[in-house]
């Protein structure tokens, strides 16, 4: 059924403006009678952050910003889904147009700016999901309002609000589309942010349990800045990191040079080498203190395996679905299972196997 859905829907969606196509995809997932994906083989199971994932492949945030369809995503076979980015107050985001496909590059540039319906609307949906007893891992990606006078207070507020319904939190300080947000990756600001966020998590733990807190970073950090970020993350004892967000760089390999001039974060195939290098650099610095999620340019079983070998315990994708369709989810899982069967190894043994070698390569251009 997924193959038929892709054959019918992809040409239509690709003919539409990117943001219109995204809205239609969300609506389709809300109403489509999706069959539940086949049970994952045990070899794909992953335990990380105290959670049991049926497989390591997750839907990255940005697709389901408002928790409109997490159950549909899990039914499609994702091992987990991350909703958001959510801000305390609803905000419209940046002026349209603000999403652009680079067809020849299998890439997207966006400058959405945390457009979302806000804490109250998203919380109501997740609370209703919990009341129905629906299981499956759904993370909540949290951010600050553009005009907030105290951005750290925004993160604290969201931790307190969503702790009873979030499987985990992602602290998003790496979007390039909210002016000044990436400044929160600087050492003193990040130290304060994580201290206050983790204190809020502890306050809520009596009623919500110990919800894992992950830090999401940009792939554009210098290695010196990465040293600082990892050092702070380890000292504050976050539960994990996500590497990484979209990039403001424009690789020389891009073919659609005109669209590449648009401002915003670049995702998709051209991000793979940079994000994978930053993942490996992060892995060697973390020294197994906590697991990592790798995201950026995954579009096949081979790129998923490469990301895991660079240091990812879990992986996420989004942009590749625009070009490959929903059948990619099962394809990646099948390729992972087949690779493990051939090698006789485990996912745990695969994690970080190539990280040291990757850090010795020339820097991706």
N, C-alpha and C positions, 0 to 999 in steps of 0.2 A: 504493500500500500504506500509506503514511504517513497519508493521509486516512482510510482505513478504520480504521487503528489508533486515530487520534484519536476517530473517531465511536464506537468501541466502548469505549475506555478512559476518556475524559474524564468521562462521567457516573459511572462506577464510582469513579474516583479522587476526584472532588469529593464523593462521598457518604461517603468515609472520613475519619477524623481526618487532619490534614495530615501528621504524621510517619509514620503507617502508609502513607499514599498514597505518600510519598516512598520508603519502603523497598520497596514493591511495584514502583514504577517502575524502581528500580535492578535488582531481580531480573528484571524483564521485559526490560530491555535486555541483560542477561547471557545470556539464553537465546533471544531472538527472532532468527529468521533474517533479519536486516536486509539489504536490498540496498544496495550502495554508491550513494551519491548521484551524480547526474550530475556530470561534470567541470565545474568553474567556468570561466566565460569569462575569458580573460586580463585583461580590463579590471578584474576584481575582485582581482587579485593585489596583494599589499602586501609591501614589504620594510621591516622595522622591527627594531631591536635586533640587526641582523646576521642575522635569520631571514627566510625566504621563506614568507609565509602565502598559501594559495590563495585566501582571501577574508578580509575583515576581521572576520567575526562569530565570536565565541568563546562557549563555555559558561563562565559565571562559576563561581567556587568556591562550595562549599556544597552543590552537588548531588551531586557524586561526591567525597565527603570522603576516601574510602579507596582511590582508584584502582581501584575495582571494575569500571568500564566505560568507560575512556577511548576504547578502540577503537570501541565502539558509537557514542559521541558523534561521533567523526570520520566514521564511516560515514554518519551522519545528515546530514552536510554542513557541520558546523561547521568553520571554518578552523583552529581550535585549541581545546583544552580545558584548563582549569585545575583541578587536583584540590586537595583540602584544604578547610579548613586542617588541616595536620598538626602535631602537637606531639611532642617527643621521647618522652614516655611516653604510653601510652593513657590516656584519661580519659573518664568517662561524661558529662560536661557537667552542665548544670543540671537540677533536678528537672522532671519532666513534670507537666502539659502545658507545652510551651515553644514551640509554633508555632501561629499563629492566622491564619486567612484573614479578610480583610475583603472579603467577596464583592462588595458594592456598589461598592467602591473599586478592585477588581482589585489588591489589595495583600495583603501578608503581614507579620505581626510575628513575629520569632523572638528567643528568648533561649537559644539552644542551648548556647552556652558552649564552643565548640571540642570537641564530642564527636567522638572519632575513635579508630582502633585503634592509633595510635602509629607511630613511625618504623619499627620493624622490620617490621611487617606491610605497611605501604604500600611501603616500599623493596623488599621481596621481590616484590611485584606488578610494580613498574616495572622491576626488574632482569630479571624473566622476560619482560616485554614487549620489552625491549632484546635479550635473548638470542634471541627469535624473529625479530628483524630488522624489527619493525614500525616504520613511519615515522609521520610526522605530529607536529605540535607539541603537546606536553603540558607545561604549566607546573606548578610545585609551589608552592603557597601555604603559607608556614610561619609558625608562631606559637609562643608560649610556654605552658608548662603553668601552670595557675592557681596552683599552690602552689610554683612554682619559686623558689628563693632567689636566682637570678641569671638573670633573663629574657633578657638579652642573650646570655649563654652558651648558652641554648637555641637561639637563632637561628643562632649560629655553628656549633653542633653539627649542625644540620640542613643548613646549607650544605655542610659537609664530607661529610655522609652522602649527600646526594642529588645532588651535583654531577655524578657520572658518568651519571645517568639523567634529569636535568631539562633540558627545552628552555630554560626560564628560571625564575627565582625571583620570587615576590612576597613582600615583607616586610610582613606584616599587623600593623600597629600601630593599627588603626582600628576593630576590632570593639568594640561597646559592651557586650558580654556577658561579658567577663573583667574583673573589677574592677581598675582601675588601668592597664589595657593602653594606653589612649589617652594616658596620661601620657608614653609613649615618643615621642609627637609633639612634645613640648616641646623647645626648641632644644638644650639641653645634652645631654639624654638621646638625642635623635635623632642628634646629631653623633657621639656615642660608638658608638651602635648601628651606624650606617652604616659608620663607620671600621672597626669590628671585623668586620662582615659582609663588606665588600669585601676586607679583608685575607685572610679565610678563602677567599673566591672566588679570589683571586690564588694562594694556596697550593695550591689544588686545580687550577689551570689547566693545569699540566703534564700531568696525567693525564686531565682532563675537558674541557680547552679553556676559553675565556672565556665561561662561562654568564652571560647577562644577568641583572641584578638590578634589579627594579622595586620602587618604594615605593607602597603603597596607603594613601590618606588618607581621613579622614572628611569627609563633606559639611558637618559642623557646625563646622568650624574658623572662627574669625574671620578677617577679611582680614589683620589684623596677624600672626596666627599662620601664615597661609598664606604671607605674605612670608618669614617665618623658615624654614618648611619648604622652600619652593622654593629659597631661598638656600643652605641646607645641602645639599639634593639636588644642586644644580648644583656646589657646591664639592667635594663628595665624588665627583662624576661618576657618579651612578647612571645606568643605561641608560634609565630611563623611570619614569613615575608612572601610577598608576591612580586615577581620580577617579570615584566614591568608593564607600565602604562604605554600609551602611544608616544611617538617621538616627534619632536619639533625639527629634527634633522631631515634632510632630503638626500637619500643615497644617490650617488652618481649613476647608478644602474637604472634609475627610473626612466621609463620610455615616454610616459605621458607628461612631458616637461611643462606643458601649459597649465594643466590642472594642478600640478605639483606646486605651482606658485601660490595656491590658496593657503591662507593662514589656518593653522589648526594642527591637530595631532594626526600623524600618519600611522595606520595599522595595516595588517595584512602581510602578504608575502615579502615585501621589501624590508619589513621590520625583523624578519627571522634572525639574520646573522647578528645584528646588534643586540637584540634582546637575549639571544642565546649566549652571547659572550658575557653580557652583564649577569646572566644567571650563573654561569660558571664562576665568574669572579666573586659573586656573592656566596656561592656554595663553599669555596675554599676558605673564605673569611668566617663563615658561620661555624665551621668545624663541628657539624652535626649537633649544634646546640638546639636547633629546631628545624622542622621541615620547610621546604620552599614550594611555592606554586609557580610554574613556568607558563608564561603567556606571551604571545607575539609571533605571528606568522605560521602557526601550526595549520597545515592544510592536507595532511596525509599521514598514513601510518609511519612512514619513514621520518617525517619531521617531528611527530610525537615521540618516537623512540629517541631521536637525537636530543630533544628537549629533556627527556628523563635522564639520559646519560650525561647531560650537562649539569644535572643537579636537582631536577624537579621530582618531588614525590607525587605531586598532582599537577595536572595541566588544564588549561582553559583555552577555548577558542570562541570566536564570534565572526570576524570578518570573512573567513573562508566559507562560511555557510552562504554568504551572499553569492558566491561564485560556484560553489560545489553542491549546495543543497543539503537537506537534512540527512540524506543517505550517508554523508560523510561520518556521522556519529558511529554508526555500526561498522563502517569500513575501518576506521581507526581502531576500534576495539578488537575487531577480528584480526587485524594485522598485529596488534600487540600480543594477543593470545597466541597467534601462530609463531611469532618470534620467540616467545617464552617456551613454547612446546619444542621448537627446533633446538634451542640452546639447553633446555632442561634447567634453566635458571629461574630466578624470581624477580619481581619488580623491585624489591628492596635491593637486590644485588646489582641491578641495572642503574640505580640512582647514583649519579655523580661519577660513573665509571670513566667518563672522558673529560671530566672537569679540568683536571690539571693540564692535560694536553691542550685543551681549548685555550686556556689562559696563556699558553706559550705561543699561540699563533699571532700573525700580524693583525693589527686592529682593523675591523671591518669598515670599509669605506662607503 
